[in-house]
Amino acid sequence: MGGKGGKGHKGDYRLRIGSWNIGTLTGKSIELAKILKKRKVNIACVQETRWVGSKVRNANEYKLWYSGVLKGKNGVGILVDRELRESVVEVRRVNDRLMSIKLVVGESTLNVVSAYAPQEGLDEEVKRCFWEGLDKIMRSIPPAERTKRMPDEWR
């Protein structure tokens, strides 16, 4: 990925991306940001934030975009570190289970989706809406920016 920083080839940018079912973000955003910084995570998707609204806020050295509908239920978010937050060119909040951001870093475009899939016992309609929403997000990504298969060493 083009850009500065990281190790390796000149112009390469090494990213650490993670996902975490946080259980609740209330009172934890600063603590979460400290953990992410310590682990050198650049972008983190969080699920079950339990926050209401479609907003953005600062969380220490991270910028947090989030989407939630009902207080105390569901909610997703994406945190981006200080170096990359200005690279975010698009934020799409679908509902309290799906959101995505698009970043342009150097000559590369990165689409990150935070998804909180419904558990097995939930209504089939909830599951259907989730999978249709995820499919819609994935289809909206232009062919030149489509997902690539994860290398075997990442699994």
C-alpha positions in Angstrom: 0.0 0.0 0.0 1.5 3.4 -1.0 2.2 6.0 1.7 4.8 6.7 4.3 5.8 5.0 7.4 6.0 1.3 8.2 8.9 -1.0 7.3 9.7 -2.6 4.0 9.9 -1.1 0.6 10.3 2.6 0.2 6.8 4.2 0.0 5.1 1.2 1.6 2.6 1.7 4.4 2.1 -1.2 6.8 -1.4 -1.2 8.4 -2.7 -3.0 11.4 -6.5 -3.5 11.2 -8.5 -5.1 13.9 -12.1 -5.9 15.0 -13.4 -6.1 18.5 -16.9 -6.8 19.9 -16.5 -4.3 22.7 -19.7 -5.2 24.6 -20.3 -1.5 25.3 -18.3 1.6 24.5 -19.9 3.7 27.3 -17.0 5.0 29.4 -14.4 2.9 27.4 -13.5 5.0 24.4 -10.3 6.5 26.0 -9.3 3.1 27.4 -9.9 1.5 24.0 -7.8 4.1 22.2 -5.0 3.5 24.6 -5.1 -0.3 24.0 -5.2 0.3 20.2 -2.2 2.7 20.3 -0.2 0.3 22.5 -0.9 -2.5 20.0 -0.1 -0.2 17.1 -3.6 -0.7 15.5 -4.3 1.9 12.8 -7.9 1.0 12.1 -10.3 -0.8 14.4 -13.9 -1.9 13.8 -16.0 -2.2 17.0 -19.3 -3.9 17.4 -21.9 -3.7 20.1 -21.0 -0.2 21.0 -24.6 0.4 22.3 -24.4 4.1 21.4 -27.2 5.9 19.7 -26.7 8.2 16.7 -24.7 8.6 13.5 -21.8 10.7 14.7 -18.1 11.2 14.9 -16.0 12.1 17.9 -12.4 12.1 19.0 -11.1 9.3 21.2 -7.6 10.3 22.3 -5.5 10.0 19.2 -8.2 8.2 17.2 -11.2 9.5 15.4 -14.3 7.4 15.9 -17.3 7.2 13.5 -20.2 5.3 14.9 -23.8 4.3 14.1 -26.5 3.1 16.5 -30.3 3.2 16.7 -31.5 1.9 20.1 -29.7 2.9 23.4 -28.1 -0.2 24.9 -28.5 -2.3 21.8 -26.2 -3.2 18.9 -24.2 -0.3 17.3 -21.0 -0.4 15.2 -18.1 2.0 14.8 -14.7 2.4 13.2 -11.7 4.1 14.8 -8.9 5.5 12.7 -5.6 6.7 14.1 -4.2 10.2 13.9 -2.0 9.5 10.8 -4.8 8.1 8.7 -7.9 10.0 9.8 -7.5 12.7 7.2 -7.3 9.9 4.6 -11.0 9.1 5.2 -12.9 10.3 2.2 -16.3 8.6 2.7 -18.3 7.3 5.7 -21.4 5.2 5.0 -23.7 4.4 8.0 -26.2 1.7 6.9 -27.8 0.9 10.3 -26.9 -0.2 13.8 -25.2 -3.4 12.4 -23.3 -2.1 9.4 -21.1 0.8 8.4 -18.1 1.4 6.2 -15.4 3.9 5.5 -13.2 4.6 2.5 -9.7 5.8 2.8 -7.3 6.9 0.2 -3.7 6.3 1.2 -1.1 7.2 -1.4 -2.2 5.6 -4.6 -4.4 3.0 -2.9 -8.0 3.0 -1.8 -9.1 0.9 1.2 -12.7 0.1 2.1 -13.3 -1.0 5.7 -16.6 -2.5 6.8 -17.7 -2.9 10.4 -20.3 -5.6 10.7 -22.2 -6.9 13.7 -24.0 -10.1 12.5 -27.2 -11.1 14.2 -26.8 -14.1 16.5 -28.5 -17.4 15.8 -31.6 -17.0 17.9 -32.8 -13.7 16.3 -35.7 -13.3 13.9 -35.1 -14.4 10.3 -36.1 -10.9 9.1 -33.3 -9.3 11.1 -30.8 -11.8 9.6 -32.2 -11.2 6.1 -31.9 -7.4 6.4 -28.3 -7.8 7.7 -27.1 -10.0 4.9 -28.9 -7.8 2.3 -27.3 -4.7 3.7 -23.8 -6.3 3.7 -24.3 -7.5 0.1 -25.4 -3.9 -0.8 -22.2 -2.5 0.7 -20.0 -5.0 -1.0 -21.7 -4.4 -4.4 -21.3 -0.7 -4.0 -17.5 -1.0 -3.9 -16.2 -0.2 -7.5 -14.4 -3.1 -9.2 -11.0 -1.4 -8.9 -11.4 -1.3 -5.1 -12.9 -4.8 -4.6 -11.8 -7.0 -1.8 -8.9 -9.2 -2.2 -8.5 -12.7 -0.7 -6.6 -12.7 2.6 -3.2 -14.2 2.4 -3.0 -17.7 4.0 -0.6 -16.4 6.6 -3.2 -14.0 7.9 -5.7 -16.8 8.7 
